[in-house]
Every structure is written in structure tokens, then in C-alpha cells.
Amino acid sequence: MEKPRMIVIDGNSLVNRAFYALPPLTTKKGLPTNAVYGFITMLFKILEEYNPDYISVAFDRKEATFRHNEYSNYKAQRKGMPEDLAAQMPVLKDLLDAMDINRLEAAGFEADDIIGTLSRHGEEEGMEVLIVTGDRDALQLVSDGVKVIYTKKGVSDFELFDVRGVKERYGLEPLRLADLKGLMGDKSDNIPGVPGVGEKTALKLLHKYGSLEAVLEDVDNMPEGRLKQNLISNVQQAVLSKKLATICRDIPAVFDTSRCGRPHPDDDEVAVKLSELEFNSLIERARRLFGRGDMPSIPDRETPECNYTCLETLEGMDRVLGNIRQNKCMAFEIVTSTDDDIEFEVYGISIAWSQRDGVYIPIGHEGYTLDAAEVFCALKPIMEDEGIQKLGHHLKQDIIALYKWGIKLVNYTFDSEIFAYLLDPTASSYDLEKIAIKYLGENIAGLEEIAGKGKNAVEFNRIEMEAVCGYLAARVRCMFSLKSVMEEKLRDTGMEDLAHSVELPLVQVLASMQLTGIRVDRKALEEFSGKLHQSIDTLTEEIYSLAGEEFNINSTKQLGEVMFVKLGLPPVKKTKTGYSTDVEVLEVLKDRHPIAEKVLEYRQLIKLRSTYAEGLVREINERTGRIHSNFKQTVTATGRISSTEPNLQNIPIKLELGREIRKAFIPGNQDYLFVAADYSQIELRVLAHISGDKNLIRAFKEQQDIHTRTAAQVFDVTPLEVTPAMRNSAKAVNFGIIYGISDFGLARNLHIPRKKAAEYIKRYFEAFDGVKEYMNRVIKEGAKQGMVKTMLGRVRYLPELTSGNRNIRNLGERLAMNTPIQGSAADIIKLAMNRVCKKLEEENLRSRLVLQVHDELIIEAHREELEKVKAILRECMEGAVKLKVPLEIKMSVGRNWYEVK
């Protein structure tokens, strides 16, 4: 007869693990929920896999424990619980109560002591006890009847420790782990141990003597040396350390194991609680676990029956295509040798036409190779069929792969990466494994789990086919469930139209831009590099002359000694290793000594040479002669597009030498020119629109110079009296206001007293009081709703607005003011890009969009199509949205990128 099974969960350990393992999640109201979500996901996994008869969750209490009374420095170094985690603790406990999960706390004791006591009771009553924790201290509780499920990584990776496992890891009986801590201490709990004794030495002593007491009894017989002296001098400290590390197993409180039985919650109450936390994907899972007042017996966790196979010959392709046509929907993934690149091998194509049925079509897979041309030829009608929906993850790479085989993907209605980004634009990762956990509560394998990692990683096309099919099946199958769940969430947040009319069409645009690339003149870059070498050499000699000696300018230590010791300049700040010579320090000192400005210029030229003149040469594709930057739409929290490998949006323009780099970017041949179209002051125009400020709207409608208008207001002069310096200051005020700049920030930017900067801001808001009203309104509404929105409905959650920390709250206010403006500008240019590319294609033009830099689009235009391209740009960009003020663009034409700026 099987023993009844008891599970005891270390609540504090698991909630901490979840908090740090998962990206920040918040409800629409701004309540952080990642720790609660991760905890409940782990709880459900434990319930499903181990099906316990008894379950309890133990938590620490806030007040001091008996260990603090024994040793006042116990855990003294630990920082308080992060604010976002502390806010989730009562929410988690309330949810556990609703689930009828036995929750335990004990005054004067830690959760470990509750676990120790309860596990002893359970073992004595003949139960199999499993302790779930991420704290290795619990391993001392392991016995024949008690095992530890140790959470290793994230929220899904566990390791089971029994007596044998503990012995293999430490070479000790579990009970002796407290002796180990008595000798070596524990930094995480501030347990002192014996100075100079680490784990290796402690284990050696315990392997020889068996216990701490035996070590201390025989210390006089040990050979002379530092170890012996430290042990003699710290006998009491060692004994105390063991006591602190020993888990109490006899808390006086009475823990009745009958109260720890299977939970019998009210299904509807649990569903309501989960819904309030926006854990909709967990509701059905909870019903399966708790439904009908009993926890179902689940002997294993095999996935539902799945008919996913490897297509070893093309004879089965007709069946695959027929199933897809019948279902009118397919999820797919093209497996390539590299990601986010245009040069790759295709290893295979994974396709599912339902949650149960799918195939892997191997193309470059060892031992299973089908002819790529035949495969793509067969798939072309399906991929280009408007009547068949396509679902995927990171579809940009799939679109690039299909383009290379002359296939244009149409009617793609779901990209889990894009949808996840819209729902949580500040997430640290949009890997499919994390998305499946977050929205479905499902654990699907990551690539490392089947391929390995680091030096031991196996190339995908050499992995066993059984493992490959299991891995890919889970990925494409989950697309169907994800589409349903995520589309509902987008509808709830009002972003469904944004997803389908802006973000999904943009995937095709960015794929086309990356595939097209932009031509770079290698010879021009090499000549520019030589020019930079000369300028750097000249600057180097000037710096040596100012210093009165030669030294390594790139050495912070040597530069600091020259500036602050030899030249006697006042140190602005110090680091652990000496004087700081960062940009901020040099900017402060450049008015005191010319060497600071020369070093600043030297560093700029060094970066120009290494990052751009030489770095860009390495990025040129040998086959195409072009740079194929990776344009991404899931990076910035405001919705702006980013560029990497290389970052073409960050080509420097402040230095004339920096601007010259753009001369190397040229059209494909003499038949083409660059046409650049740049939105004029789009963020200020958006501000005028959403704030409704009458003076700002009037200025744009009357085509006034907005910076001159602002300068006249701020400096109390007529527009004719505004000087260039006044206009520059007003420009800094205009754009600073958008970013919620403070008087301190404006004073630093303009090199003026803070009082004067405050006066500038005050006068600005007096002149444009509608802007001030908007700023106040958006902060207030953002704090109430926990989020702000752009004109097109893009959401950014801002839990910072309700933070108790003033600095964090101030950051939230700046983000609330800026996000609707910058985000709306980003949405507008995305709309414009989609429309421009669609129009170029509809008119069958040879001209192509090759670059997007902030508010500017650059077209590689055929000379014969120049006027058509200019007309398309004006129509699509100026007509992208209707504002209360006109949208305007400035256009220029040139033989290289430099000429169009």
C-alpha cells in the first residue's frame, strides 16, 4: 500500500524565485503580479506532477525570531524586500486562502522551522514528505521519509534530493549540513562560522571527524597552524553558528496534519481571483485541479495525444497541403542555421494545421534531407493563399527565408513575439518558452534542452529526430492556443487594431528592408579611417603637449594622475580604483583646462574609427556589397523601431567628421539616388494635438517657427528680437518639456543657473497652459489606471506612478508625460512606412525603402521614378493620421546619405 504524500512548500523561497525569474508583469490597474503568477504556476506544476494528499505553504513573519535573539547580527546585511515584491505578498496569501491551501506562519520562527516541524510530524505519521524550496538549508531535513524538491532555475527546473543525493553532493549525512555551516558559516544569513574556513576545509574536517563537536574536541591534537588557531579562538562562535543553521523541528505550536489535506475551494471564487489578476490562462487549469471538490488523480504529465511526424519523403506532401487547405489555418516555423541574418542554411520547416496534427519537413537535417527547391515550390501556393491564415513566432525571419525562394507570405494573422511585445513592452525577453509559460501556463522546451549549450552544444541539424520533433511540435502547437488568449487580451486593452493594422504589416516591411540592405563604399570607409588616424595622431600630440609628458591616454589611471595630480585639476568624483575621467567629469572640467576638451574629442574620434570606419567595413556582406541591418520592432518601450548589427540609427552627426561617414552610404548604382523624407517637429505637433493647447496649435497652423515663438514667450521679447542663442535655448526647452525635464536638467543642458532654468519652464507653461494641463492630467489618469496610451492605443504600464519611492515615482511621471508623445510619433511613422511600401509595390516601382532613422525615411529611388517617389512620400507620410495641426515633411535628394541631410 502506497504511503500518503505530504508536500510542504517554502513560500518565501518560491515567491522570491518567481519574482526574479519572470519579467515584470502588471495588471491594467498597475498591480505587479509576476511573483504571484510564477508561484501559482509552480504550485500547479507540483500539484499536477505529485498529486499530494496533504499540502501546506509556510511563510516567514516580519518580526524577529529566536535566532535574532541568539545573535543580533543574524541576516543583518539583508536589504528589505523589493517594493514590487512586498506589494504581491498579501495578494498571494489571499489567493492561497481562496484555493483552500493550508497556509502557516509562526511567531518567533522562520518558515524553515515550520517546514522542519511539519515534515517530522508527517514522517512520524507514516507519510512520504516532499519539501519544495530553493534554500539548500532544507537539505538537512532529508531522511528516508523526507525528500527535497529543490528549485534550480526559473519556475520550471527542479532537482529531487534524497539521502543518497545529499551524500553524493556533500559526502555527509543530511543531519551534518548544520555542522558544515557551523564551520564555514553562511554569508547569505550572516552566520559567522570560523574565520578562514571555507566549504572545502569544512568538508575535509567533517569527513575526518564526523561532526562539529568531534572537530572541536580534538582541536588540541591538530598540527600547529592558522586553522588550529582559528578553531581554538572561535569555539563558541562555531557552536553558535551551528545552532543558528539548525532548523528547529519541534515548534511548540500544534500543527494538525489533518488541516493540510487536499484543498476543496470554491471553483468560482478561485476563477474570480485569477481573473482579477488577469491570469485567465490559469483558470481552466485551476478547474482541472480543484474541480468537483476533489483534486484529480494525475499519474503523469504526458502531453495530449499528438500526431506530429517527420516527413521523410515528398510523397506525403499532398496530404499535408490538403490538411492545411481543409483547416484554412497553419502555424509554421522555418528552422535556420542563424537567426536575424540574411545568410543562413534552412534545416527544415515545422508546420501544424491543428493543435494535434503537424509535420517536420527536413531540408538540411543530417540523414533526412529533402530537396529544398521542391519543398518550397510545393509550399508556395499555400504561403501565398489569402484564404489560409498563417501563425508564427518571430515571423520576420520566416518571411526573409521565404523571400529568398521567391515566396511572399500573405494573410499572416498572428506573431506571438509581436503580440507579447504589445501586451508587455518592457519585458526582458520574448522567447516562445517564456510566452507559453506566461499566457498558457505551459512549459515547452527551450533549444538548449535538446541541443545543449556552450561548447557542448550540438548543431540543430545533427540532433536526434525524435527530440527535434518533440521540440518543434510543442512550439507550433501552442500557437493556436496563444492566438486565442493573446487576441482576447489585445481586445481587452484596445490594441487589436494596432496589432493588425500597424505592427503585423510592419513585419513584412522590416524584413524587406533587412533583405534589401544599403550599399556601402568600402574604399570610402577605408580612406575615412586613414583620415581619422591622422586626426587622432594630431590630437595625441596636442594632449601630450598640454600634459607635458607622454602617457597612455586610454588608461583611466594614467589620465587621472596627469589631470588631478600633475595638472592639479579638482577631482569631480572617484571610483573604487581611483579618479573618474568619464564624460561627465570631462564636461565639467573643459572650461578649466583645454586638456579635458581635447580628451573628449580624442575619445569621439577613437569611437568613430573603431565602431564606424573600421566596424562598418566588417558588416559589409561580401555577396551583396551592402550592410543588412537588423531592424527590430520589439525592443523599445515606446514603440520606436531599433536597428542592430549594425545600429544605423546611431551614426554620429554632431561632429563634422562623424557626418562624413554618411558619404560612404550610396545607392546601388548610377541609376539610383537617395530620397530622404523627414517629419518636421513631429513630437511637438503630436503634443499640440493631444494637449489641445490653443497657442501651440495656432503656431503650427500659422507655420510660425515654433522655437522662435517659444523664445519670444520665455525671454519676453518680440519674435524679431529673438537671437540665435535665445532660439537654441527655447529649442532645448521645447524638447525638454516633452521628456518631463526638471529645472536641474535644463540648467545642466544650457549651462545656466537652476533658478533661471526654473523661470524658463515657468514662463513656458504660462504661455502654453494647455500643455501644463495635459501633463497634470496624464499623470493623474496614468496613476489611476496604471498605464498610459498613445493616439493609436499602444499601452505602456507604469507601476512607477504609485511607487512609495519618490525617485521611482518621479521617473514614472516623466514616462507618463513622454510615452504618449514619443509613442504616438513612433506609431505614425510605422503607419507611414507600411503605406509607403504598399504604394511602391502597388505601382510596381523599382524604388525601395532602405532605411528608417527616428522620424526620417530614406528611399533608394530610381532616377526615372524620382517624382513618383516624392509624391508617394508626401501623400503617405503627411496623410498618415489626421491631427489638429498639419503633419509636414522635408525632403531632399542626394547621391549619398550625407547629401540628403
N, C-alpha and C positions, 0 to 999 in steps of 0.2 A: 504494500500500500504506500502511495506517494505521500511524502510529508506535506503539510500545508505550507504555503510560501508567504513569507512576510518581506515587504520591501520598505526600507526606511530611507528617505531622501534628505540629504543635507541641503536645505532650502537656500541658505545664504551662498553656499558654494555654487549651486547650479544657476542661481539668478545672476551672480557675478559673471559666470562663464558665458551666459546668454547675452548679457549686456555688452561685453567686449567682443563677442564673436560675430554679432549681427550688426549690419549697418543701422544708423538711426532710423526709427520708424515713428511716425506720429499719426494721431487721428486728425480728422478735419478740424477739431477744436484745439489742436496743438498739444495734446497729451502724448508724451513719449511712451512707446509701447514695445520697443524691441526686446527688452529683458523679459517682459511678461510673455510675449509671443514665443521667444526661444525656450523659456522654461516650460510652457504648456506643450510645445512641440516635443521636447524631451520627455515630459511626463507621459504624453500619449504614446510615444515610441516604447517607453518602458512598459506601460500597461499592455500594449499590443504584443510585445515580444515575450514578456514574462508572466502575464496573466496571474497576478498575485491574489492570494486570498485575503491578505491584510496589507494595508498601506498607510504610511504616515509621512508627514513632512515636518522636519524640525527647523526652527529658526532661532537665531541669536536674539537676545534682548539688548536694549540700548545701555542699560545700567551696568555697573562694574560687576565682575564675577569674583569667585573665591580666589582666582589666580591673581587678579589685580590686588587683592588684599594681601596675598603672599608676597607679591613682587610689584611694586608701584610702576615700574617701567615696562610691564607686560604690554605688548602691542603699542607702546607709546609712540613709536615712529610712524604709525599708520595714519594716512590722511583720512579725512572724513569721506563718507560715501558720496560719489558724484551726485550733483543735484538732480540730474535726469533719472538716475537710478533710484534715488530716495523717493522721488515722486511716484515710482511704479510699485514700491513695496506694498502700500495699502491696497492698491488695485489688485495685485497678485493674490494677496491674502483673502480679499473679498471674493475673488474668482474661485479660489480653492474651497472656500466655505460653501459657495454656491454649488460646487461639484461634489460636496459631501466628502471631501478628502480630509482625513484627520490631521489637524494642524497643532503642533506642540511647541510651547515655549516654557522656560523655567527660570524664575528669578535667581540670580546669582550663579547661573550655569550657562555654558555655551551649547550650541546645537550639537556639537560633538558628544557632550556628556549625555544629552537626551538620547542620541543615537546609540551610545555605548550601553546605557541602561536598558533601553528598549530591545536592543539586539540580544542582551543577556537573558532578558525575560523570554523573548521568543525562542531562543535556543533551549532554555530550560523546559519550555513547554513543548519541545519536540518539533519545532518549525525549522524550515530552511530559510535562513535570513540573508537577504541581499541588501547591502548598503550602497546607495548611489551618491557619489561625491567626486569632487575634483581636488580634494585635500588628501594628500598621502598620509597625513596623521592617522586617518581611519584605518590604515593597513594593520595597525597594532591590534585591531579588534578581530582580525581574521582568525578563524578556528575551523574545526571540522564541520561546524554547523553554520558558520558565518562567512560569507564571501563579500568582496567589494567590487562593485562596478565602477571603475574609475573613468571619468570623462577626460579624454586625452586632448581633443582639439575640436573647436567649433561646438555644434549642438548635435552631432550625429556620430561621433567617433568615440567608442567605449572600449575599455580593456577590462577583462574579468580577472581578478586576483583571488586565488585560493591559497591555502597554506604552502603548497608547492611553488606557486608563482612568487610569493613573498620570499621564500628561501632562495629561489633562483636569482631573484633581483638583489638581495642583500646578504645572502648566506647566513641569515639569522632566523630564529623563530619569530613570528609576528609580535609576540609579547615583548621582545627585546628591542623593538624600534624606539621605545621611550628611553631605554638605556643609551641608544645611539644619539638621541637628541640631548641627553644629559651630558655627553662628552663633546659633541660638535656644536651644540646649540642650534638655533633656528632664527635666521635673520628676519624672516617674514613675520614672526611673532615676537621678535626682540628677546628671545631666550638666549642668555649669555653663553652657556656651555663653558668649556675650558679653553682659555686663550691658546691659540697656536694649534688646536686640534681640529682638523677638518674631517670630512667623511672617510677618506682613505685611512687615516691614522686611527679614527674611532672604530672602524670596522676591523682593522687589524687587531686592536686591543680586545674587542668583543669576541672575535674568532678564537683568540687565545684564552681569554679568561671566562667568557660566558655571560658576564653581567657587569654592570657598573660597580656594584658593591664589591665584586671579586677583584676588579681592577684597583679600586681604592684600598682594599685590604692588603694587596701585595705590592703597593707602590714603593715601599721601602726596599724591596728586593730588586727593583728595576735598575738597569745601568744608569750611571750619572749622565745628566744632560738636561737640556731645556724641557723636554717632555716630562721628565720626572719632577722637575722643579715646579712646572705649571700645574701638574696634578696635585702635588703637596700643597701648593698655595691656594688652590681653588676647590678643595674638597667640598665645602659647604655649598659653593656655587654650583658644582656638578650635581649634588644631591637635589638642590632646589630646581635646577633645570630639568632633571628627570621628572620631578613632581609636577612641574608646570606642563610638561609634554605628555604626561599620562592622562588618558581620558578616563573620567570618572564613570563607573558602571553601576553605581548604587545611589543615584539621586533619591533623596528621601521622599520626594513626591510619588504618588501612586499612579502608575501608568497601566491602565487596564487594556490589555491587548484586544479585548472584545470590542472596544471602541474604534479599533483600527481596521475593522472589516471592510469588505467590498463597498464602495460608495453606491448610494442609491439616491442620486439627485433628481430634482425636478427637471426633466428634459427641456421644458420650455424656458425655465429660468436661466439655465445654462446657455441656451441659444440666444436669449436676450442679452446676457452679459457679453457673450462673444461678439454679437452684432454691434453692441455699443462700442466695443474696442476695435471694430472693423476687421475682425478675424473671421470673415464669412467662410473662408476656405476650411476652417476647423469645425464648423457647425455640424456638418454631416458626419465628420469623423467622431465628434463627441457623441452624436446619437448612436453610432455603431457601438461605441464603447459602453455608454451608460444606458442605452435604450432598454425599454421593458423592465426597468428596475433591477436589471442584473447585468453584470459585466460578462459579455460573451466569451466563451472559451475559444481562444485563437491559438491553435497549436503551432503555427508557423506564420511567416510573413511573405509567403510566395506572392508574386505579383499576379493579377488576374490573368487568365489564360490568354496567351498572345501568340498569334500566327505571324511571326516575323522571321523571314528566312533569307538566306543568301542566294541571289540569283546567279547560278553558276554558268548558265548558258543563255544566249539570247532567245532561245525557243520560248521561254516563259514571259517575254516582254509584252506580247499581245494581251496576255491575261492581266498583267499589271496595268497596262494602259486602259483596258476595258473596265477594270475595277475603279480606276480614277474617274473615268468618264461617267460611270454609273453614279458614283458618290458626289461628283461635281465639287470635290474638295480634296486637297492633298497638303500634307505637311512634308517638307523636304529639307535636306541639308547636304551640301556638296562638301565632301571632305578633301581638303587640300594639304599640301606639304607645308605651306606657310600661310599665316593669316595676315590680313590687311596689306597685301602686296599684290603686284600685277604679274610677278614671275613666280610660278608655282607648278607643281605637278598635281593632277587630280588623282586621288587614290580611289574614290568611289562616290556614289550617290545613295543617300538614305531617303527612302520615301515611305510614307504611311498614308493610306486613304481612309483609315478609321483608327480608333483607339486600340483596336485589336489586330489590325492587319497591315503588313508592310513588308518591304524588302530592302536589302542592301545590294546595290549593283556595283561590284568591284571592277575598277578600271586599271588602277596601278597597284593592286594588292598582291603581294607575293603569293604565287600559287593559284590565284583566282582571277587572272586578268582577262577582261573582255575588251573588245575594240572600242576605243573612246569615240571615234567618229560615228560608228554605228549606233552606239548608245545615245549620243547627243542628237543624232539625226532622228532617232525614234522618239525622243522626248520633246523635240522642237514643237510639234503641233500642240502638245499638252501645255507646255510652258507659255505658248503664245495664244492659248484659247481663253478668250474673255469670259467664257461661261464656267470656267473652273477656278475656284478660289485657291490661292496658294498661301500657306502659313509657314513661317520660319523663324529663325533666330539669327540676328546679325546678317540680314539679307543682303547687305551691300557686297559682301564677299561673294555670295552666290550669284548676284547679278553680274559682277565682274567676270566670274568664271563662265557664265552663260554667254556674255558678250563675246568672249574670245572664241566661242563656237558659233557665232552668228545668230544667237538667240536673244530675243528681247522678252524679259519676264513681264507679264501683264496680269492684272487683277490679283495682285498680292495684297491681302486684306489684313494681315497680322504679322507683326515682327515683335517677338516678346522682348527683345532688347529695347526697342523704341518705346513700347507701351510701359515697360518697367521704369524707364527714364522719365517719362511724363508723370507717372504716379509718384516717383520719388527722385527728383532731380539732383539730390545731394548724396545719393548712395555711393559707396566706395567702389562697387563692382556691379556689373550687370551680367555676370556669368549665369548661364542657364540653370546650373545646380542651385545657385542662391535664389533665383527667381522661383524655381519649383518649390523650394522649402518655404519661401515667404508667402506665396499665394495659393499653394496647394497642400502644404504640409507634407510634401513627398520628398524623399531622399533619392536623388538619382546620382549615379556615379560620375565623378569628375574624370578627366582624361588621365590624370596621374594615377588613378586607382587601377587602370588597366595597362598603362604604358610605363609606369614608374616615373621617377623624377631624377633630375641632375644627371650625373654621369651614367647612371644605370638605366636611364630612360630608353625605351625601345621605339624606333620609328613606327608610326601608326600602321604603315602598310606591311609590317612584319609581325603584328600582334595576332595571336590565335583568332581565327574567325568566330569561334563561339563567343569569346569575350567581346569582340568588335560588335557582333550583332546584338548582344545584350545591352551594351553601352549605347549604341545608336538607336535601338528600338525605344529605350526609355526616353531618349531626347525627342524624337519625332512624335511619339505617342502622347507625351504630355502637352504638346502644342494645342491639341483640341480642347483640353480642359482649361489651359491657361487662357485661350482666346475668350472662352465664355466668362471666366472670372474677371479677367482684366478689362474686358469691354464693359462689363457691368460697373466696375469701379470708375472707368473713364466717364461713363454716363452720369454716375452719381456726382462726379466732380465737375461736370460740364465741359470735359475735354475731348469728347468723342469726335466732334467735328475738327478740332485742332489736329488730332491724330490722323484722320483720314484725308483732310484737305491740305494739310501743310507738311506734317512730319513724314508720312509714308511716301508721298510723291517725291519728297526731297531725297530719299534713299537712292532713287534712280539717278537724280541729278548729281549727287556727290560721287556715286560710282562712275558716272560718265566723266566727271572732272578728273578723278584719280586715274582712270584709264587713259584719258587724253594726255594729261600732263602738260607741262610747259617747257618749251625748248630753252636750253641754256648754252651760251657760247663758252665752251671750256677754255679756249685761248684767252678770251677777255678776262675770265676769272684768274687765270694764271698770271696775266700781266698785272692785274689789280693786286694780286698777292705780292708781286715784286715791288709794286709801288708802296704798299703797306710796310714791307720790310725796310725800305729806305726811310719812311717817316718814323718808324719805331726806332731805328738806329739814331736818327737825329734827336728824337726825344730823349733817348737813353743818355746821349752825351750832355744834353741840357740838364737833365736830372743830376748826373754826376757832378756837373759844374756847380749847380746850386748846393749840392751836398758837400762839396769839397773833397770827395773821395768816390772811388768805385765800390759798388756793393750789389748784391742781388736784389733788384727792385721787386722781384716776385716773392721774396721772402718777407712775410709779415714781421718776423722778429727783427731782421736787419733794417727794414724800413722804419720800424718803430724806434729802434735805437738811434738812427740818423735824425729822425724828426723830433723826438721827445728828449733825447739825451744830448746829442751833439748840437742840434739847432735850437734846443730849449723851448720848443713849442709846448703849450699846455696840453696835457693828456685829456681827451674828451671822455674816454671810457676805457676800461680794461677788461681783458678776458682772463680765463684761468692760466693761459700761457704767457700773458704779457700785455703790451699795449695793443689796442684795437686800431686798425688802419682801414676800416671798411668805408664804404661810400659816404655814409652819414658823417663820419668823422672828418673825412677829407673835404666834404662840402662846408662844414663848419670852419675849417682851417684855411680854406683857399683865399680868404681875404687877409689872412695874417702872414702868409708866406707863399711865394709862387710855386714852391715845390709841390704843394698839395694839388694845385690845378694841373700841373704837368703830369703827376702820377695818375690823376683821374683820366686825363687824355690818353696816357700810355696804356692804361688798362682797357679803355674803349677800343684802341687800335689792336691790341693783342686779341681781344674777343672778336673783332671784325675779321682778323686774319685766320684764327683757328676755327671759329664757328661758321663763318660765311665764305671767305675767299678760298680756304682750303676745305672746309667742311662740305660746302655745296658741291665741289668737284666730286667728292666721294659719293654723292647722292645721285649723280647723273647715270641714268640707265644706259648701259653700253649698247643695247639693241636699238633704242629709240632716240637716244641723244637728248632725252627730256628728263626732268625731275617729276616724279609722280607722287606728290604729297598725299598723305592720308587725311582726308577731310572727315571730321567726326561731328556727330550731332548729339552725342550723349555724354558730354564732358562738363559743360558749364551749367551752373545752377540757374542762370538767367535765360538760357535757350540759345545763346550765341554759338555759332559754328567755330570749331577749333581746327587747327592744322598741325600735323606732326610728321616727322620723318621725311623731310624737314619741316619746321614751322615757317611757312612762307608768310604768315601774318605778322611775323615779328622781325622782318628785315628792317634794320635801323634806318631812320630818316633824319634824326636830329643833327648828326654830323654830315657835312657835305661828302666826306669820304664814304660814309655809310650809304648815302643816297646813290653813290656811283655804282654800288653793287647791282642796282636795278638795271644798269646798262647791259648787263650780261644776260638778262631775260629777254628773249627775242621771239618773234613769230616763227612758224615752221619753215617758211621760205619767202622769197621776194614777193610772192603773190598776196601775202597777208600782212595786215597791220594790227596793232592793238587798239581797241576802243575801250576806254575806261569811263564808267559812269558812277558818280559818287553822290550819294544823298547829301543834300545841303542841310546841315544842322538838324538831322532827323530827331535826335533825342530832345532838343529844345522844342521842336514842333510837336512832338508827342506830349511833352509837358504842357504846352499851351492847350492841347486838345483835352487831356484828361483832367487838368486843373480847371479849365474853363476861364482862366484869368483874362479879363477883357483887354487889359493893356498889352499883354503878350500876344493875344490873338490879333489885335489891331496892328501891332508892329509887323507881324508876318504878312498879314493881308495887304498892308500898305508897302510891303517889300522894303521896310526900313532895315538898316544894318543893326541887328539885334544887340551886338556888343557895344556899338556906339550909343544906342538908345539906353542900354543899361548903365554905361559910363556916365551919361548925362544925368541920370537919376541918382547914382551913387555919389558922384562928385558935385552935384548941384550946379551944373553948368549947362549951357546950351549945346546941342549936338555939334555946332560949328566950332565950339571951344574945346572939344574933346581932342586930346593929344594921343599919339600912338601909345605912349606909356599908360595913359588912362584906359584906352581901349583894351590893351593887354590885361590890365588888372581886372577890368569888367568881364573879360572872357574867362579869366580864372574863377570869378565869382559865379558866372552863369553855369559853367560846367561843374564847379564845386557844389553848387546848390543841389544839382541832380544826384550827387553822391552823398548828400547829407553832411557836407563838410562843416567842421566846427571852426570857431574863431581861431583856435590854436593851429589847426591845419592850414587855414587860409593865410595866417600870419607867416607860417613857415614857408609856404609856397611862394608868397610875394615878398618875403624878407622885410616885413613891416611889423610894428608893434602889435601885440594881440588886441589892445584896446581899439586900434584903428581898424583892424580886421573885423572886430565885432560891430563897429559902426557901419562898415561897408554892408555887412549882412543885414543889419537893422534897416538901413535905407533901401536895400533891395526888396525886402519884404513889405516895406511901406509902399514902394512903387508897384509891386506885383503881389498885392494882398491875397489874390486868388490862389497863388502858389502856396503861400503860407497856410491858408485854409485847407488846401489839398493835403499838404504834408501832415497836418494835425489829424485830418480825417482818416488818411490811410493808415496811420499808426494806431489810431483808436480802433478802427474796424479790423485791422490785422491782429491786434491783441485779442479782440473779442472772438474772431473766427479762427485764429491760429494760423492764418495764411493770407497771402495777397495774390492778386491775379493781374495778368496782362490784359490788353484790349481784346485779344483773341481767346482769352480764357485760360492761358497757361497758369498753373498753380505752383506757388512756392510756399511750403510750410515754414513757419517762423516761430518755433517754440521759444526762441531767444526773447521774444517780446514779453513773455510773462516770467522771465527768469528773476530770481531774487538777487542775482549778482548784477550790480549796476553797470559794469563794463559790458557784460554779455547783453543786457537789455539795451544799452546804447547802440551796440552793434546791430541788434535786431531792428531798432528804429531806422538806422541808416539803410539796412537792407529793404525794409518796408517802403521807404521813400524811393529807393533807386530801382528795385526789381520791376515794378510795373512800367517804368520808363524804358530802361535798358532792355527788358524782356519784350516789350511791345515793338521796339525798334528791331530786335532780332527776328520777331515773328514777321514783321513787314518785309525785311529783306529776304527771308526764306520764301514768302509768298511770291515776291518778285522773281527770285531765281527759278521757281517752278514755272512761272508764266513765261519768262524769257526763253527757257529751254524748250518748253512746249511749242512756243511760237516759231522758234528756229527750226524745229523738227517739222511742224506742220507746213512751213513754207519751203521745206526741203533745201535748206541753205547749207553751205559748206562751213559756215562760221560756227564756232563752238565757244561756250563758256569755259574758261580755263582757270580762273582764279576769283576768290571772294576774300576780301580783306576788310573786315569790320563793316563799313557802310558802302563799300565800293565793289563793283563787279567789273571784271576785265574779260573782254571777248577777243578771241583770235579771229579777226574778221577778214574774209576775202575782199580784196580791193573792189571787185565788181559788186559786192553786197554791202558796201560801207553805209550807204544812205538807208538801206532797209534795216540794217542792224541798229543804227542810231534811232530810227523811228520805233523799232521794237523795244529798245531800252527805255525810251521816253514813255511810251504807252504803258508798258508793263510795270515799270518802277514807279512812275508818278501816279499811276492808277491802281496801285496795289490795294490800297484801302482809301476810304473817304474820311478825311479829318476836318475839323473846324478851320484848319489853316491849310494852304496848299502844300503838297509834297513837291519838292523841286530837286532836280538832279543837275550836276555839272558834268559835261562830257568833254573828253579830249582824245585825240588820235595821235599815235606815235609809232616809230619803228622799233621801240623797245619800251620796257616798263618805266624807265627813267623819264622818257619824253612825255608820258601820259600823266605825270604827277605835277 
